Amino acid sequence: MRPFHVQLVLITLLGYAQVMAWGAAPDPLSAKTLATTCRVPPYTSCLSYLRGALEMRRQLADTGVETQLVFCVPSLAPEQRRDIFLKWIKANPKSVHWSASRAIQRAFSEAFPCSED
């Protein structure tokens, strides 16, 4: 496994471990729970979860597992990722019952759709 892949897996696992440390159920993390986490400093768990979700999506596309990339996020500061997610949740309040991963995918696909070039 290449160093980048190891780092990606560790980031994803750390984010998940932090979420589980809060006593979250083993069910998928809800968008509401992630949004709440993203509003409470120091934001470490939120930023880790968002990074892991975005990196995993990119990795799936890069390896050909996922054939269609639904968003093309430019290089963003972690806080910018958080702000995009929270802005989208605020604009789409019914989505709080979705899984966090589904809400992240929708938020970033609307903010950064891939061109069809």
C-alpha beads as a LAMMPS data file, in Angstrom:
LAMMPS data file: protein, C-alpha beads

117 atoms
116 bonds

1 atom types
1 bond types

-500.0 500.0 xlo xhi
-500.0 500.0 ylo yhi
-500.0 500.0 zlo zhi

Masses

1 110.0

Atoms # bond

1 1 1 0.000 0.000 0.000
2 1 1 1.402 3.386 -0.964
3 1 1 2.019 6.012 1.794
4 1 1 -0.867 8.168 0.533
5 1 1 -3.278 5.247 0.824
6 1 1 -2.094 4.490 4.344
7 1 1 -2.588 8.133 5.293
8 1 1 -6.069 8.137 3.752
9 1 1 -7.103 5.029 5.633
10 1 1 -5.725 6.401 8.905
11 1 1 -7.533 9.731 8.486
12 1 1 -10.800 7.954 7.757
13 1 1 -10.380 5.617 10.720
14 1 1 -9.433 8.457 13.056
15 1 1 -12.488 10.431 12.038
16 1 1 -14.687 7.386 12.560
17 1 1 -13.044 6.614 15.917
18 1 1 -13.708 10.152 17.120
19 1 1 -17.331 9.920 16.075
20 1 1 -17.683 6.593 17.877
21 1 1 -16.064 8.082 20.977
22 1 1 -19.041 10.417 21.283
23 1 1 -21.263 7.397 21.764
24 1 1 -22.745 7.442 18.283
25 1 1 -24.631 4.342 17.277
26 1 1 -22.966 1.985 14.798
27 1 1 -25.518 3.123 12.220
28 1 1 -24.316 5.575 9.596
29 1 1 -23.573 8.993 11.009
30 1 1 -26.486 11.340 10.326
31 1 1 -26.096 14.674 8.605
32 1 1 -27.621 16.273 11.699
33 1 1 -24.967 14.779 13.977
34 1 1 -22.175 15.845 11.657
35 1 1 -23.625 19.362 11.343
36 1 1 -23.829 19.636 15.132
37 1 1 -20.225 18.477 15.403
38 1 1 -19.173 21.007 12.788
39 1 1 -20.567 23.830 14.914
40 1 1 -18.671 22.915 18.098
41 1 1 -15.009 23.928 18.437
42 1 1 -12.358 22.651 17.991
43 1 1 -14.023 21.055 14.908
44 1 1 -11.400 18.284 14.723
45 1 1 -13.892 15.456 14.283
46 1 1 -15.919 17.382 11.729
47 1 1 -12.892 18.351 9.665
48 1 1 -11.513 14.809 9.799
49 1 1 -14.819 13.285 8.734
50 1 1 -15.226 15.691 5.822
51 1 1 -11.664 15.140 4.653
52 1 1 -12.030 11.382 4.864
53 1 1 -15.323 11.397 2.951
54 1 1 -13.968 13.624 0.196
55 1 1 -10.684 11.733 -0.082
56 1 1 -12.444 8.372 -0.190
57 1 1 -14.685 9.561 -3.007
58 1 1 -11.655 10.807 -4.949
59 1 1 -9.785 7.562 -4.333
60 1 1 -12.715 5.477 -5.579
61 1 1 -12.729 7.494 -8.794
62 1 1 -8.942 7.327 -9.199
63 1 1 -8.883 3.547 -8.853
64 1 1 -11.826 3.010 -11.164
65 1 1 -14.067 1.523 -8.471
66 1 1 -16.445 4.445 -8.858
67 1 1 -16.721 5.263 -12.532
68 1 1 -18.459 8.608 -12.236
69 1 1 -16.996 11.360 -10.097
70 1 1 -19.922 13.394 -8.825
71 1 1 -17.898 16.362 -7.619
72 1 1 -14.553 17.923 -8.398
73 1 1 -13.474 19.766 -5.280
74 1 1 -10.542 22.119 -5.703
75 1 1 -7.913 22.442 -3.009
76 1 1 -9.741 23.910 -0.016
77 1 1 -8.805 24.734 3.541
78 1 1 -10.495 22.411 6.039
79 1 1 -12.594 25.276 7.366
80 1 1 -13.849 26.014 3.850
81 1 1 -15.056 22.412 3.549
82 1 1 -16.888 22.785 6.842
83 1 1 -18.463 26.068 5.762
84 1 1 -19.679 24.576 2.459
85 1 1 -21.252 21.630 4.263
86 1 1 -22.938 23.801 6.920
87 1 1 -24.226 26.290 4.340
88 1 1 -25.757 23.437 2.337
89 1 1 -27.354 21.874 5.444
90 1 1 -28.853 25.236 6.378
91 1 1 -30.305 25.622 2.873
92 1 1 -31.613 22.016 2.892
93 1 1 -33.011 21.414 6.395
94 1 1 -34.900 18.245 5.426
95 1 1 -31.564 16.593 4.663
96 1 1 -30.593 16.396 8.346
97 1 1 -32.129 12.916 8.446
98 1 1 -29.896 11.674 5.628
99 1 1 -26.621 9.905 6.237
100 1 1 -23.698 12.280 6.560
101 1 1 -22.014 10.746 3.519
102 1 1 -25.094 11.316 1.339
103 1 1 -25.372 14.942 2.497
104 1 1 -21.658 15.541 1.896
105 1 1 -21.918 14.093 -1.597
106 1 1 -24.908 16.289 -2.436
107 1 1 -23.411 19.443 -0.883
108 1 1 -20.136 19.134 -2.745
109 1 1 -21.643 17.970 -6.025
110 1 1 -23.793 21.111 -6.045
111 1 1 -20.897 23.356 -5.024
112 1 1 -18.310 21.751 -7.328
113 1 1 -19.861 19.780 -10.171
114 1 1 -17.408 18.116 -12.528
115 1 1 -17.283 19.419 -16.067
116 1 1 -18.072 16.926 -18.793
117 1 1 -14.853 17.662 -20.701

Bonds

1 1 1 2
2 1 2 3
3 1 3 4
4 1 4 5
5 1 5 6
6 1 6 7
7 1 7 8
8 1 8 9
9 1 9 10
10 1 10 11
11 1 11 12
12 1 12 13
13 1 13 14
14 1 14 15
15 1 15 16
16 1 16 17
17 1 17 18
18 1 18 19
19 1 19 20
20 1 20 21
21 1 21 22
22 1 22 23
23 1 23 24
24 1 24 25
25 1 25 26
26 1 26 27
27 1 27 28
28 1 28 29
29 1 29 30
30 1 30 31
31 1 31 32
32 1 32 33
33 1 33 34
34 1 34 35
35 1 35 36
36 1 36 37
37 1 37 38
38 1 38 39
39 1 39 40
40 1 40 41
41 1 41 42
42 1 42 43
43 1 43 44
44 1 44 45
45 1 45 46
46 1 46 47
47 1 47 48
48 1 48 49
49 1 49 50
50 1 50 51
51 1 51 52
52 1 52 53
53 1 53 54
54 1 54 55
55 1 55 56
56 1 56 57
57 1 57 58
58 1 58 59
59 1 59 60
60 1 60 61
61 1 61 62
62 1 62 63
63 1 63 64
64 1 64 65
65 1 65 66
66 1 66 67
67 1 67 68
68 1 68 69
69 1 69 70
70 1 70 71
71 1 71 72
72 1 72 73
73 1 73 74
74 1 74 75
75 1 75 76
76 1 76 77
77 1 77 78
78 1 78 79
79 1 79 80
80 1 80 81
81 1 81 82
82 1 82 83
83 1 83 84
84 1 84 85
85 1 85 86
86 1 86 87
87 1 87 88
88 1 88 89
89 1 89 90
90 1 90 91
91 1 91 92
92 1 92 93
93 1 93 94
94 1 94 95
95 1 95 96
96 1 96 97
97 1 97 98
98 1 98 99
99 1 99 100
100 1 100 101
101 1 101 102
102 1 102 103
103 1 103 104
104 1 104 105
105 1 105 106
106 1 106 107
107 1 107 108
108 1 108 109
109 1 109 110
110 1 110 111
111 1 111 112
112 1 112 113
113 1 113 114
114 1 114 115
115 1 115 116
116 1 116 117
